[in-house]
Structure formats: structure tokens, C-alpha cells
Amino acid sequence: METKLLTVDPIKDADVVQALGSATRIEILNLLRLKGPLNVNEIATHMGLPQSTTATNLKSLERAGLIQTHTMKATKGNQKICSSIYGEILIRFDDRTNLSDDVVTVSMPIGLFTEFEVEAPCGLCSVNNVIGMLDVQEVFLDPQRMQAALLWFTRGYVEYKFPNNAKVTGRTVRKIEFSAELSSETPATNANWPSDISIWINGIKAGYWTSPGDYGDRRGMYSPAWWKLSGSQYGKLKTWTIDDRGTWIDGAMVSTQTINSLGIPDHHSIRFRIGIDEKAENPGGLNIFGKGFGDFDQDIVMTIYF
């Protein structure tokens, strides 16, 4: 079995660093790596900890994307099975001198998509209210979509046009990153609802991430108080990185598409499409959380490294 490597930027991935800042949580990660998937009771027994303490630490690891969980039937009720995602975790300290000269970052509001094709259930809302009518695709044409802080659909995509600073300046792009807070989408919520979420750059598919579910067990850290608790509350912050070696999601390689295959010098804009591939094995919908919703208070962020 291939060992997955997670490369952590201590500035951008502060939530991961925080999760790793506990000897107990590191021991849990090591336990899962050595023993394989275990339920909460088994982990508590191995660690010699109360079940409540174990559950709290597991929630921190899951929120940081370091473990994955799923629910299975047990003799009485259900049990939560936890497994390790990464075999190696590397904290990388980059040279940040002259960062402004070598890096361009653009934050794109999630409602500023230029093209879309979605299937209901679908909808948009701002930090203040639902935009238009729910489950009506035409709402995605409403000018108020520019205020969207949360959007969702079950099938299809939305596409954004980012400015191509490389075309303007004539500089060579070494690496490009896109990050967004995402989850699956299902009526109400379901933490065990996998969805293969793909991205395309300039029409070229650059890998997919399987979201474990649609999260509603608690209110998102930034989600407004008026938003119903039965609705999608938060997602996972995922980062796609494309460089001269391939495409990576949070440090794990997912595609052989390289920065040279994206044709960035040939286009005046960088088209970023995100959605559910028609051939997806797990077509479980998509929530995109923007500023004012979810856990991370950010829109879709593109970073170009020259």
C-alpha cells in the first residue's frame, strides 16, 4: 500500500499544526497507522483514556483532515471507525523573502462564476438571506449571486475566470494553487455521503477529492445564526497544487497533469471549474463555502508562484 505524504505549510495550514500540537493526538495517529482502522472504544482502550477525551481528540484530528471516519453497524446501534490518512507528515518552512515579487494571490467570491450547469437540489445564499428560490437552476443567473457566501448543487459545475498575471507580465509560472472550503451535498446533512469533487483548469481535469460527507453536526464557525442547523454547516479546506511534477491535493499526488499541460501562457484568463464529473463514481453533490460561512471564512483563492 502506497504511503501518502502530507506537506504542511505552517502559515497556511495552521489548523493542522494545531492538531499536531498534542502528544496524545500524535500517539493516536501513530496507533491508527500501526494497527489500522479502529473504533472509538478500541482507541480509548489502547490509549488508556476516557472515551470522551478520545472522542474530543479524534474530532480535532478529523477537522484538520488527518484522519477519516465512517459509521458501521455494531451489535447495538452504530460505531464510528477511524483510520489514518497519511503515513508521513512533513512541515515545510519556505523562504518567504521577496514573497510579494514571486507570488500573486487572488481571492474570488464564490458568486462570481461566469458559467454554470447545475441540477437541483441547488441554491445560493448570502450571509443575510437565501437568494431567490431554492432548487431553481435559473437563480444562478440572478445578479444577487455576486453576494453569495454559500452555494450548492447535486450535479454539474460552476466556473470562474481568474486574471492571468503570467500573460500580462510574461513571466513563467512555476506552480499554481487553488484552495476552497468544500463538502458533499445531500438533502439535510449526512456525514457519510461521499462525493468525488473535481476541478478543471483551462478545460483540463486536474484530479478529484472525495469528500466524506455533508456536515451538519454543529454550526460552522462563521455560519450566520439565521442559517438553519439542518443545513450544511461547514466543509474541509482543500488545496489543489499543480507544479512541474504533477497535481497534488494537500500534499498527496492525484494526477499526472503538470503546470506545463495547462496552457497558461496561451490564455488571457485562467478558467477554474469545480463540480461533479459526469463519470464520477461517487456523485454526491457539492457545497462551496465562502466568506461568512463554514469554518474558514475565505472564498476561492488562487495563488500563482513565479
C-alpha positions, 0 to 999 in steps of 0.5 A, a space after each residue: 500500500 502506497 504511503 501518502 505524504 502530507 506537506 504542511 505549510 505552517 502559515 497556511 495550514 495552521 489548523 493542522 499544526 494545531 492538531 499536531 500540537 498534542 502528544 496524545 493526538 500524535 500517539 493516536 495517529 501513530 496507533 491508527 497507522 500501526 494497527 489500522 482502522 479502529 473504533 472509538 472504544 478500541 482507541 480509548 482502550 489502547 490509549 488508556 483514556 476516557 472515551 470522551 477525551 478520545 472522542 474530543 481528540 479524534 474530532 480535532 484530528 478529523 477537522 484538520 483532515 488527518 484522519 477519516 471516519 465512517 459509521 458501521 453497524 455494531 451489535 447495538 446501534 452504530 460505531 464510528 471507525 477511524 483510520 489514518 490518512 497519511 503515513 508521513 507528515 512533513 512541515 515545510 518552512 519556505 523562504 518567504 523573502 521577496 514573497 510579494 515579487 514571486 507570488 500573486 494571490 487572488 481571492 474570488 467570491 464564490 458568486 462570481 462564476 461566469 458559467 454554470 450547469 447545475 441540477 437541483 437540489 441547488 441554491 445560493 445564499 448570502 450571509 443575510 438571506 437565501 437568494 431567490 428560490 431554492 432548487 431553481 437552476 435559473 437563480 444562478 443567473 440572478 445578479 444577487 449571486 455576486 453576494 453569495 457566501 454559500 452555494 450548492 448543487 447535486 450535479 454539474 459545475 460552476 466556473 470562474 475566470 481568474 486574471 492571468 498575471 503570467 500573460 500580462 507580465 510574461 513571466 513563467 509560472 512555476 506552480 499554481 494553487 487553488 484552495 476552497 472550503 468544500 463538502 458533499 451535498 445531500 438533502 439535510 446533512 449526512 456525514 457519510 455521503 461521499 462525493 468525488 469533487 473535481 476541478 478543471 483548469 483551462 478545460 483540463 481535469 486536474 484530479 478529484 477529492 472525495 469528500 466524506 460527507 455533508 456536515 451538519 453536526 454543529 454550526 460552522 464557525 462563521 455560519 450566520 445564526 439565521 442559517 438553519 442547523 439542518 443545513 450544511 454547516 461547514 466543509 474541509 479546506 482543500 488545496 489543489 497544487 499543480 507544479 512541474 511534477 504533477 497535481 497534488 491535493 494537500 500534499 498527496 499526488 492525484 494526477 499526472 497533469 503538470 503546470 506545463 499541460 495547462 496552457 497558461 501562457 496561451 490564455 488571457 484568463 485562467 478558467 477554474 471549474 469545480 463540480 461533479 464529473 459526469 463519470 464520477 463514481 461517487 456523485 454526491 453533490 457539492 457545497 462551496 463555502 465562502 466568506 461568512 460561512 463554514 469554518 474558514 471564512 475565505 472564498 476561492 483563492 488562487 495563488 500563482 508562484 513565479 
